[in-house]
Amino acid sequence: MKRKDLKPIAKRIKLFLMDVDGVLTDGRLYYTEMGEEIKVFDVRDGLGIKLLQRSGIEVGVISGRSSKALLKRLEELGIEEVHTGRNDKLEVLEKILKEKNLKAEEVAYVGDDYLDVPVLKVVGFPATVKDAPPLVKRRALYVSKREGGRGAVREIAEFLLNLRGELKGLLEDYL
């Protein structure tokens, strides 16, 4: 799909949802000697999320896993639409749409693996990360040049905001 064809799709987006492991993180699992799970997040993704929020787009997560570190990071970012420990991602999406009175075409979703495909198939702006499997990439309108956990969310957020014509104005405070 050509960039000009993506503009009307991007302008409809009201909610930006994403998976966590493999999207906000590199997908690897780290444990302390005490068995506590550690997550590594890229601060660049955090700024991308903040830019989306400043533009009026709500941000949320649907993740198959949960951890204290994840919940802490989501709280730091002001993300309130949090669904963790859920592999039934399409069911979660349908519940969110109903609660928020949204249509699937008003949602962007970033996923990286097979569990995300059912959601990627129905949302308005499906996106994935560079290191996703080929089947997942085929379902996306945008594939990041960056790998999951290494600024991919920031890249996708900026791409979406640029399509909407909002990125330059949002960056003025920083430049």
N, C-alpha and C positions, 0 to 999 in steps of 0.2 A: 504494500500500500504506500502511495506517495505521501510525502510530508503534508502537502496541502489538503489531502483527504483526511488526515488525522486531526486537523484543527477543529472541525465541528465536534468530533468525538471528545477531544480534550476539553472543550468549553462546557460540555455537559457534566463533567466529573464534579461530584460533591463529596465523595468519600473515597479515601485512598487506604486500602487494606493490604496487608502483607503477611506472609509467613515470617517466621523468625529464623530458625536454623537453616542455614544455607542462603539466607537473604540478608538479614541484619547481622548474622554471624557467618563465619566461614563453614559452618556445618559440622565442625569437629567438636568432640566432647572432651572437656578437660575436668579432671577431678583432683581435689586435694587429697592428702594422705588420710584425712578424716572422712573421705567419701563425699564431700560437698562439691556440687557441680559449679564450675566457673565458666562464665561466658566472656567473650572478648567482643567489644563493639567498636566500630569505627566512628570517631567523632564527626567525620564528614557526613555520614548518614544522618546524624543528629541535626546538623544544620539544614540538610535537605528536608527533614521532617518539619522543622520550625518554619521554613519557607512555605511549605504547603499550608501549615496552620495559619500563618499570617495572611495567606491568600484567601482564607475562608474555607479551605478544604479540610474536613475532619480526617484524622488519621487513626487507624486501628490495626490490631493484629488478630490473626487466627492461627494458632500454633498447635501442633500435635504434642508439644512438650511444655513443661513449665519449670521455672526455677526461681529462687529468691533473687538471683542476679538479674534475671529478665524483668521481673516485676519492679525491681528498683530502677532499672534503666527506663522502663516505660513511664514510671512515675516522674522521673527527672524530666522526661520529654513532654509531660502533660498529656499523655495518651490515655484516654479513658475507655475507649472501645476495645476491651481486652478479653480475648477468648483463648485460654490456654488449656492444654491437655485434651484437645479436641481433634480427632482425625476425620470427623464427619463435617468437613469444611463447607460443603455445599449446603447442608442443613443449617449450619451456623449463619451462612450468608443469607439464606432465605429468611431466617428469624430477624436478622439485622434490617433487611429491606422492609419487612413488615413493620417493625418497631419504629423505623425512621421514615416510613412512607416514601421510600425511594424505589426507583426502578434499577434493574441490574445494569442498564446502560449508563447509569450515573455513577458507577463504581469503577475505580482502577484497582487492580489486584496484582501484586508481585509475588510469584511463587517460583520454586526452584525444582520441584520434584513431582513424581506421579500423583501423590496425594492432592496436589494443587490443580491438576488438570480439570476436574469437574467445575471448579470455580473459574478457571481461566477461560473455559468454553462459553460461559454465560455473561461475564462482565463486559462493560463497554470498552475498557482499556486494559487488556491483559498484557502483562510484561513479565520478563524473566531475566535471570542473570547469565552472564557469560558461561559459567561452568555448569549450567543445567543440562540434563540429557536432551538429545535431539528431539524426542517426542514432545517434550515440554516446550522447547524453542519453537516448534511448529505451531503451537497454540497461541503464541504471543504476537502482538502487534509491534512490540519493541523488545529487543534483546540488548542488555547493557554490554558495554565494552569492558566493564569491570566485573570482577568475580564477587560472589556473595560475601558479605562481611568486610569488603574492601572498598566501600564507597559506591556500590551499585545502586543503593536506594537514593543516594544524593543525585547520582547521574540521571536516574529515571524521574525523580522529582523535578529536576531542572529542565529535563526534556519536556515534560508535561506542562510545566509553567511557561516555558518558552513558546510552546504551541499556543497557549492561551493568551500570549502577549503580555504576561505579567512578570516575567523573570527580571527584566531590566529594572523595573520600578521597585521590586522587592530587594534588589541588591544595592540600591542607592544608599541605604544606611551604612553599608559596609565599604563602599568605594569612595 
